[in-house]
């Protein structure tokens, strides 16, 4: 069976996030894909999974007008 770097318990990982607030577990050795940024860098798999579990929320669209903060003239 080939080695799967996404499921290596001894591997080093990072947690990525995109503009929609979606998170991903990513091997530390791999380049961060376009449109994603690093939220947690170079940690063991268990630490990254715990971080992901804390970040889980109901998916929402950040461009949804109902989520915008109303600006007020002061």
Steps between C-alpha positions, in 0.01 A plus 500: 500500500643844408584749774224762552652824635153621609456208740849458643469498882872588526480775237523875548205707386356847471143622511402712202205737462352662189297818446176309564624391842542138391780314678728224377763269646811524282842331515770746612734400218245588229464851359195695611256511205391833351204648684594342834700634793660333800309525827709249699846399381720194544320305771433133559183349353315477832560870575378601154188281527421649841538848350267405213240367744506832687454691174202300378192713470197498278624582150397847390567713197707804603360693202144456630361853564329381820844447658626853431537738788288806449711815475363804678584864459610637834 
